[in-house]
Amino acid sequence: MTHFADRLSAACRDRGNALCVGLDPRWDALPDSLRARHADGTLAGVARAFEDFCLRVVDLVAPLVPVVKPQSAFFEMCGPEGMLALQRVLRRATARGLLTVLDGKRNDIASTAAAYADAAFAGVTIDGATHPVWDADALTVNPYLGRDAVEPFLRSARRSGKGVFVLVRTSNPGARQFQDLDCGGKPLFLHVAEAVRSWARESVGGCGLGDAGAVVGATYPAELAALRAAMPEVPFLVPGYGAQGGGAADVAAAFRPDGSGAVVSSSRGITCAFAPDEPAWEDFVEGATRLAIADLARR
Amino acid sequence: MTHFADRLSAACRDRGNALCVGLDPRWDALPDSLRARHADGTLAGVARAFEDFCLRVVDLVAPLVPVVKPQSAFFEMCGPEGMLALQRVLRRATARGLLTVLDGKRNDIASTAAAYADAAFAGVTIDGATHPVWDADALTVNPYLGRDAVEPFLRSARRSGKGVFVLVRTSNPGARQFQDLDCGGKPLFLHVAEAVRSWARESVGGCGLGDAGAVVGATYPAELAALRAAMPEVPFLVPGYGAQGGGAADVAAAFRPDGSGAVVSSSRGITCAFAPDEPAWEDFVEGATRLAIADLARR
């Protein structure tokens, strides 16, 4: 079983970039052709359209990027059929050689967190048989409940060569409200960062990075540099690139001196880069992906 | 449209108690008879057993208590079929006159949070038609991302007479790690409490309580009293009663002087109060519910 961080590093090396394509399907931004094919006035139809769209995006970007990140909220929004679409999208991405980050920001007390974690990672064991559910390579996790609530995610991930990305500094404008509160001379997010570093150091791969990662928004470049210094062994997942305003120069600080240690995620900039009535929308997705890769290389 | 807090207060008054029954189905704790009926070596079978069990519990407790709280993790654990079971359990509870708290601890940046929120509350609008998804009366929400990330949950809840319960002080042993960090002379959880109070005061019902509530664990009685004083207009959801160690005396401080203002949740103490081979397990669920109500009345 290969360590999560080694798999992540190898995937970035193979593709020659660290771009993660976010899969955040939105009905109003889907190609007209897909909406026309699936619209039947039900959420099941919306779920099928999301699945169809995301499977095509996965096929398009699989040769180009190392990682995709489905956002669970948009699938959950469609109810049970949406979760079936999510499962199929995750499976296709894995089959195409992509690493998958399930963006669920899950969190709960220990016994309940274990249910989320086994669904995401190691599989759910019933009467001695283990059943995969989401089978993602990584899951985003919210740290507010503390270590004992993050522990089941780490445990399940470690049983299966997978990883967690803990929210440290989120990309939204209001992130400062609690994350910047001064706790004994240091903002809260730095306390969380130090905890994540200690968790990462419990299980470090050959590449020098751990399997406990950090979510650090591209929209706060100064904090990004401070956090890279504070967490040298921690892989970063950097959202907020592109549509949310973060640029290549902003994310440069997320990487280690050797260029490893971070994946940068773009969602709307890639999957909403075309007009809904654009018949050649797949060319636009591929073009936007190549542009983002080139932009990121100029950091 | 009746305000969420008024509906909650009326439901507690009608039933004469403030007990919330947590629906946290666990395969190994289900009655043998239900496992035998549904076990087919698939998670779909587990999901059907969870649904069967929870529907019976809902029917049993509906005449006795005001609120049930399904834990989304245990349904998500079974994949798409589990989410279908969750949807059916929520529908049955609403049909039986119970208020429902979906315990999902959801959180994300604004545009994504809106997807979770509309699924939970107001329904998902596609091409001008609105589709209910979970249609819960309340959802638990994690505050780490700050106000702009909680805002979509409040907005969707307020459109539909529903409410949010924001994690303030969780019931797990490790809650202190971040929640107790001293931020300018006050622990983090008190900063969160003050924010929740300000959100609750934006929309107060006739009963004097708002539609932004707080999750405050029964396992920290001293904090419970401080938080009740800090948040007079905020309804409390108090987990950790029973199996996690909180007793009736511990939760007394959660209530306002007139006895309103809190619902106290017990999960395992009610739904795992029987041996799996107990044929009269439904009597045990009903008995455990009546005992918890009587115990709570002695607070």
Interface residues (C-beta under 8 A of the other chain):
Chain A: D24 W27 A39 G41 T42 L43 V46 Q71 A73 F74 E76 M77 C78 G79 P80 E81 M83 L84 Q87 D103 K105 R106 N107 D108 I109 A110 T112 A113 A115 Y116 D118 A119 V124 I126 D127 A129 H131 V133 W134 N142 P143 Y144 L145 G146 R147 D148 A149 L167 T170 S171 N172 P173 G174 A175 R176 Q177 F178 Q179 L181 D182 C183 G184 L188 H191 V192 A195
Chain B: D24 W27 A39 G41 T42 L43 V46 Q71 A73 F74 E76 M77 C78 G79 P80 E81 M83 L84 Q87 D103 K105 R106 N107 D108 I109 A110 T112 A113 A115 Y116 D118 A119 V124 I126 D127 A129 H131 V133 W134 N142 P143 Y144 L145 G146 R147 D148 A149 L167 T170 S171 N172 P173 G174 A175 R176 Q177 F178 Q179 L181 D182 C183 G184 L188 H191 V192 A195
